[in-house]
C-alpha cells in the first residue's frame, strides 16, 4: 500500500500508545520521533488532565520541536500549547449540570470528581477516587463544600464506581441532560460528563485548522468509546488490535499488533514512514 499523506498524528494514551505497564515502548518512541523530525505533528490526546500527560510528552522528547508543541487534554475539552505555556482552547460543562449530576450520583451512593490541570477534587476519598488519582498521577484534594465548589464550572466531571451501577447512572444522566452534555464510560468504572459538541475528534479538527493543515491530513489512534469522535473525524482513523469491536467497525484501519507489542509504532512504520 502507498504511504499515507499525514501531517498530524493524534494518539490516545491508555491501551493505545501505552502498554499494560503504562509505558511507551522504545520502538514506538523512535517511530514518533522520526515523524516529528519530518515535521509531522505528534499530539497526545487523552482524557487525562494536562499535568498527567506531561510525563509521556517528556518520554518522546519532541516538545521543543514545532511538531511536538501541542497536547489535547480532558477528552478534547482543552488544547495546550507547550511553547507558549498557554491553554489555547477550552470548553466547560455548565455549572447546573455539574451540580445535578453530582446529586444524581450521590443518590446512587457515588462520589463525583472534577479536574484542573494538576488536581482532582472530590467531596471525600473512596477506593475509586484513589484509583483515578493513582492512574492519572495527579494530586487528589478533598473539598469541604464540594456542591458549592463545582458551581464555578469545570471541563469534566467523572463519577467513578462499580460498572453495573454506573450503567444505571449513565441511563439516568442521558435522559436528564439530553444533548446538553456528552456522557459515556471511558473505562467500565469511570463515567464521564463533558460539554456538548466536545470530543477528541472535534479538538483535533480545531487544532488542524489552527495550525493550517486541515483535517484531511490527520490520523488518530484509539481503542475505546472516548476515542470515537477522533476515529470518526480524522481522515485516517486507526483502532488498536486490542480495541473495542465498535471502534474497529468505524475505523479506517486496525493495527496488526496490540498496544503491548508496539501496535502504534508498527503501523506508522508500515504506513506513514
N, C-alpha and C positions, 0 to 999 in steps of 0.2 A: 504494500500500500504506500502511496505517496505520502511524504511528510506533511503534517497538518500545519497550516499557517496560523500560528498562535503568538499573540503579543502580551497576553496576561493569563497567568495560571493561578486560580484560586483554590485553596486547599483547606478542607475541613481538618481538624486535628484528631480527635478521639476516633479510633477504629478506621482511620483513613491514613493520614500522614504518620500518626503514632502507632507503634506496635503495642502488643498487650502489656508491655512494661512501661508504656507511656514515653517511649523514646523514638527518635528518628534514626533509622538505620543509616550507616555510612554511605551505602550505595545510593540511597535516595538523596542524601545531603549533597553528594558530589554532582548528581544529575541536576538538582535545583540550582546549585552554584554555577554550573555551566550555562544553564538557561539565563541566569542573571547576567553573566558575562556577555551573553549575546543580546542583552537588552530586553529580554522577556521579563515583564513584571511578575514577581512572585509574591502573592498576597495570602497570608494566613487568615483564615476566615472561620471563626469559631463562635460557639455560644458562650464561651468564657469572656470575662471582663479583660480589659486591656493589659493590666499587670500580669494576669495569669497566662497571657500569650507570649509575653516578652522573653521568657527563658528559651522558647523554641525559635524565636527570631534570632536570639544570640547564637543558638546552635548552628544556624545556617550561615552566619557571618556575612550577610549581604545587606544589612540595614544601612551601611554607609553608601551604598550604590543607589542611583536613581531607581533601579528596578526593584529595590528592596525597601522602599521608604514608607509603604502603606500597610496597614493591617485593618481587618474588619472584625469588630467585637460584638458581643451580645446578639448573635444571630442576625447581624445586619443593621442593628439599631445605631451603631457607632462606627465611624471610619476615622482612623487616627493617622496623622502624618508624623512619622518618626523624625523627619528632618527639622520641621518647624516646632515639633513637640506640641502640636495643637490638634484638637478634635475638629474635623472639617465637615462632619455630617452627624446629625443626632436626631433621633425620634424617641419620644417618651409615651408611656401609657398614661391615659388620663387618670387624674387622682381619684375620681369617683369609682372608676373601675378597680383600681388597686384596693380601695377601702372595701368595696363589696366582695371582691374575690377573696380577700383575707377573711371576711366574715363567713363566707360560704365554706372556705377551708376549715375554719375553726368549728363550724357546725358538724364537720366530719371528724373532728378531733385532730386536725392537722395544723401545722405552723407554716406560714409563708416566709419568704425571704425577698429582699430587694438588693440591688447592686450599685456600687460606684466602681470606678476604675480599679480600686485596690482593696475594697472591703465588701463583705456580705453582712447585711443587717437582718436581725430577726428578733422576735419577742422573747424567745427562750431557746436554749440549745437542746437539740434532740439528736438521736443517733443519725438521723437523716441530714440534719443541718451540718453535723460534724463530717459526714461523708462528703458533702458538697465542698466544704472548706478544704478538706484534705485533697479532694480531686482537683480543685482549682488552684490550690496553693495561695489563696488569698487570706487576709485577716478575717476573722469572724467576730462580730460585735453584737451583744445584746442591747436592745434599745428599750428604755423604761416605758415610754409611752409610744409604742410601735404604731397603733392605729392613727395617731396624730402625725407621727414622723413621716408616714408614707404619703400623706396628703400633698407633699411637695412635688410628687411625680418622679418616676424613675423609668429607665429604659426597659427594664424587665422585672417581672415578679416570677418567682419559682415556688411551687408547692411540692416539696419532696414527701415521699411516703410509700406505703405499700402499693404495689402496682394495681392490684384488684380494686382497691379503694380509689385510686387516682382515676381509673376509668369511669367510675361513677361521678366523681367530681368534675371531670372533663365534660361529661354529658350535661351536667347542670350549668357549668360556666358557658358552654357554647350556646345553650338555649337562652341564658340570661343576657349575654352580650351581643350575640349575632355577629355582624361584621364590624363591630366597634373594637374588636381585639382579635389577635391571632392566638389560638390556643392549641397546643399539641404536646405530646410527650417526646422529649429529646432522648431520654432513656426511660425504661419501664418505670423507674422510681422517681423521675423528675417530670413534673407537669409545668409547662411554661406559659406565661401570659405576656404577649408582646403587642406593640402598637399595630394598627391595621396597615395594610399595604407596605409591610416591612418584612424583609427576609434577606437571606444571604444573596439571592439572585437579584433582588431589587438594589441592594447595596453595590453589587458588582456592576450592574448596569449604570448606576450613577457614577461610580468611580471610573469606569471605562470612558464615559463621556467627559468626565472631568479632566482626564489626562489626554484626551483627544485621540483615542484609538478605536472607539466604537465597540459594541457588544459582539460584533461578528468576528472579532479576533480573540475571544475569550474562551478559556477552558476551565471547567470546575470539577473537582474531585470530591465525592462524598459517599456516604453509606446509609444515612438514616433520614427520618422524616424532616428533621430541621435543615436538611440539605436539599429538600425537594425543589424549592424555587431556584436554587443555584443550578441544579441538574437541568431543570426545565428551561431557564432563561439564558444560560451560557450557550454560545454557538456549539461547543462540544461538551456535553455533559457526560462525565465518566463515573460510573458506580464501581465501588470496590467488589472484588470477588466475594468478600465476606459481608456485603451489604444486604439490605432488606430486598426481598423479591420485588416489592412495588417499585423501589428506586431503580432496580435493574430494568424493570419494564418500561420506564420512561427515559432511561439513559440512552445516549447515542453509542456508548461503548461500555463494556465491562472489563475490568482488568483481568489478566490471566492469573495473577498472583494476589494473595491476600495482603492485608496490612502487616502481617508478621513475616512476610517474605518479599519486602521491597516492592509491593504492588505498584505504588506511585512511581518510583524510580524506574522500574522496568518498563512501564507503559510509556513514560516520557522518552526513554532511550529508543524504544521501538518506533514511536510515532511522531516525535517532535524534534529530537536532536539529530 
